[in-house]
Amino acid sequence: MKLNLSANEVNAIKAWADKIIHGGHWGDGDIVIPEESIILKKIEGMENQTVDLKENEARIILTWSESSMGIHNMEEESVIKKLQRIVSSGP
């Protein structure tokens, strides 16, 4: 599903990813599973602030969002709602 993301929303996703990937979720950190790498490449390669995400990719980013322990700023809340719409729409 195509998703429009502002620069601040992209920065929020990157911060979540960085915290999880380098935070040791697989032991000593710095291990990126292929799906995570694909998501980050998609976000880096965005054109016109639009990225095409699959449901499972949205779920991964939502998991990353949990790194902020439920305290979210306005941009984070916005991107979480967008991702939840992808997940709730299903395949």
N, C-alpha and C positions, 0 to 999 in steps of 0.2 A: 504494500500500500504506500502510495506517495505521501510524504509528510513534509510540510513546510516548517523549517526551523530558523529562528533568528540566530544571529551570532552569539548572543548570550545563552541561548538554549544549547547550542553546540558546545560552548565552553563548559556548561554545567555537565553535559554528558561526558566530555573529556575529563573533567575533574573527578567524576564518579569512577570512570574507567581506571584512571591513574591510581586512585585510592585502592581499588580492588586488585588490579593487576600487580601493582608494586607493593601492596599491603600484605602479601603472604597468604592469599586464600588457597594456594596450592602448596603450602609449606614455607619455602623461603622467598616467595615472590618472584617477580620478573619472568613468569611463565604465562604465555598468552595462548589460549586454546584457539584453534582455527576460526571458530565462529566469532570470537572476540576480535580477532585480527581483521576479519572480513568487515565487521561493523565499523571499526575504526577507519578502514580504507574507504568505505562508502561515505562516511562522514567527511573525511578529508577531501574526497573527490566530488563533493556536492556542487551542483550547478544551479544557479538561481535560487539558492536557499532551499532546494528540494532534494530529498533523499528517498529512495525506495526501500522500505524495510519489510521483511517477512514477519509473521506473527512471532516466531521463535526468537528473532533478533530483537523485537520489541520487548519480549519477556526478559532477555538477557540484560538489556539496558535498564529495565525496571528493577532487576536484581542489583545492578550497579547502584541505582538510586538509593537503595537501602543503606548504603555506606554513610549517608548523611544522617542516619538514625532518626528519621522522621521529622527533622527540622529542615524545611525547604524555603528558599526565597521565591519570589514571584516567577522568575524564569524557570526554576526547577518545577514548581507546581504546574506551570503551563505545559512543559514538555512531558511531565508524568501523565497529565490528562490526555494529551495527544497519543501517547504510547498505549494507555489503557483502552482508548477507542480501537486501536489496531487489534489488541488482544481480545477485546469483547466482540469484535466483528467476526472473529474466527476465520477458518479457511474458506 
